[in-house]
């Protein structure tokens, strides 16, 4: 006669962990939003610099650059 069957505890589905809450691409939604916000901020600053360049011309930028270099050295 065979012995008693071993008792095993198993779960049908494992609990949801951080890996299962990620977006299909592998990056979490928070990381994607932070990257999008950083990219938007970069584009906004780039557009503002372009508008200043168009409004004031190149002399303002070269004067600022030369003043910054002379202050450093």
Short mmCIF file of the C-alpha atoms (twelve columns), coordinates in Angstrom:
data_MODEL
# 
_entry.id   MODEL 
# 
loop_
_atom_site.group_PDB 
_atom_site.id 
_atom_site.type_symbol 
_atom_site.label_atom_id 
_atom_site.label_alt_id 
_atom_site.label_comp_id 
_atom_site.label_asym_id 
_atom_site.label_seq_id 
_atom_site.Cartn_x 
_atom_site.Cartn_y 
_atom_site.Cartn_z 
_atom_site.pdbx_PDB_model_num 
ATOM 1  C CA . UNK A 1  0.000  0.000  0.000   1 
ATOM 2  C CA . UNK A 2  1.433  3.421  -0.983  1 
ATOM 3  C CA . UNK A 3  2.244  5.998  1.661   1 
ATOM 4  C CA . UNK A 4  0.359  9.266  2.256   1 
ATOM 5  C CA . UNK A 5  0.482  11.935 -0.423  1 
ATOM 6  C CA . UNK A 6  2.735  14.924 0.380   1 
ATOM 7  C CA . UNK A 7  0.948  18.147 1.202   1 
ATOM 8  C CA . UNK A 8  2.057  21.053 -0.962  1 
ATOM 9  C CA . UNK A 9  0.983  24.620 -0.767  1 
ATOM 10 C CA . UNK A 10 0.838  26.358 -4.089  1 
ATOM 11 C CA . UNK A 11 -0.830 29.451 -5.406  1 
ATOM 12 C CA . UNK A 12 -2.767 29.522 -8.597  1 
ATOM 13 C CA . UNK A 13 -1.402 32.965 -9.467  1 
ATOM 14 C CA . UNK A 14 1.521  34.735 -7.828  1 
ATOM 15 C CA . UNK A 15 0.891  38.141 -6.273  1 
ATOM 16 C CA . UNK A 16 1.304  41.151 -8.515  1 
ATOM 17 C CA . UNK A 17 4.802  42.556 -8.144  1 
ATOM 18 C CA . UNK A 18 6.537  45.613 -9.568  1 
ATOM 19 C CA . UNK A 19 7.508  43.734 -12.728 1 
ATOM 20 C CA . UNK A 20 3.870  43.063 -13.566 1 
ATOM 21 C CA . UNK A 21 2.877  46.708 -13.131 1 
ATOM 22 C CA . UNK A 22 5.289  47.900 -15.793 1 
ATOM 23 C CA . UNK A 23 4.311  48.992 -19.249 1 
ATOM 24 C CA . UNK A 24 4.723  46.461 -22.050 1 
ATOM 25 C CA . UNK A 25 7.935  48.173 -23.207 1 
ATOM 26 C CA . UNK A 26 9.653  47.355 -19.941 1 
ATOM 27 C CA . UNK A 27 9.798  50.891 -18.500 1 
ATOM 28 C CA . UNK A 28 7.363  51.997 -15.863 1 
ATOM 29 C CA . UNK A 29 4.826  54.696 -16.576 1 
ATOM 30 C CA . UNK A 30 6.542  57.056 -14.138 1 
ATOM 31 C CA . UNK A 31 9.854  56.794 -15.987 1 
ATOM 32 C CA . UNK A 32 8.136  57.402 -19.299 1 
ATOM 33 C CA . UNK A 33 6.358  60.487 -17.946 1 
ATOM 34 C CA . UNK A 34 9.594  61.869 -16.489 1 
ATOM 35 C CA . UNK A 35 11.392 61.375 -19.788 1 
ATOM 36 C CA . UNK A 36 8.567  63.051 -21.688 1 
ATOM 37 C CA . UNK A 37 8.549  65.994 -19.262 1 
ATOM 38 C CA . UNK A 38 12.333 66.357 -19.524 1 
ATOM 39 C CA . UNK A 39 12.175 66.279 -23.304 1 
ATOM 40 C CA . UNK A 40 9.397  68.864 -23.317 1 
ATOM 41 C CA . UNK A 41 11.378 71.148 -21.021 1 
ATOM 42 C CA . UNK A 42 14.449 70.806 -23.237 1 
ATOM 43 C CA . UNK A 43 12.439 71.709 -26.340 1 
ATOM 44 C CA . UNK A 44 10.883 74.682 -24.551 1 
ATOM 45 C CA . UNK A 45 14.294 76.030 -23.517 1 
ATOM 46 C CA . UNK A 46 15.638 75.473 -27.018 1 
ATOM 47 C CA . UNK A 47 12.702 77.379 -28.518 1 
ATOM 48 C CA . UNK A 48 13.187 80.241 -26.057 1 
ATOM 49 C CA . UNK A 49 16.879 80.465 -26.947 1 
ATOM 50 C CA . UNK A 50 15.960 80.526 -30.627 1 
ATOM 51 C CA . UNK A 51 13.474 83.329 -30.073 1 
ATOM 52 C CA . UNK A 52 16.070 85.338 -28.157 1 
ATOM 53 C CA . UNK A 53 18.554 84.764 -30.972 1 
ATOM 54 C CA . UNK A 54 16.065 86.051 -33.540 1 
ATOM 55 C CA . UNK A 55 15.065 89.044 -31.409 1 
ATOM 56 C CA . UNK A 56 18.476 90.225 -30.213 1 
ATOM 57 C CA . UNK A 57 20.813 88.915 -32.860 1 
ATOM 58 C CA . UNK A 58 24.107 87.160 -32.452 1 
ATOM 59 C CA . UNK A 59 25.905 90.014 -30.710 1 
ATOM 60 C CA . UNK A 60 24.105 89.385 -27.401 1 
ATOM 61 C CA . UNK A 61 25.122 85.745 -27.378 1 
ATOM 62 C CA . UNK A 62 28.744 86.443 -28.268 1 
ATOM 63 C CA . UNK A 63 28.946 89.208 -25.650 1 
ATOM 64 C CA . UNK A 64 27.490 86.872 -23.021 1 
ATOM 65 C CA . UNK A 65 29.927 84.154 -24.007 1 
ATOM 66 C CA . UNK A 66 32.934 86.462 -23.887 1 
ATOM 67 C CA . UNK A 67 31.830 87.912 -20.527 1 
ATOM 68 C CA . UNK A 68 31.419 84.416 -19.113 1 
ATOM 69 C CA . UNK A 69 34.835 83.317 -20.340 1 
ATOM 70 C CA . UNK A 70 36.533 86.424 -18.989 1 
ATOM 71 C CA . UNK A 71 34.836 85.880 -15.615 1 
ATOM 72 C CA . UNK A 72 36.088 82.290 -15.489 1 
ATOM 73 C CA . UNK A 73 39.647 83.062 -16.530 1 
# 
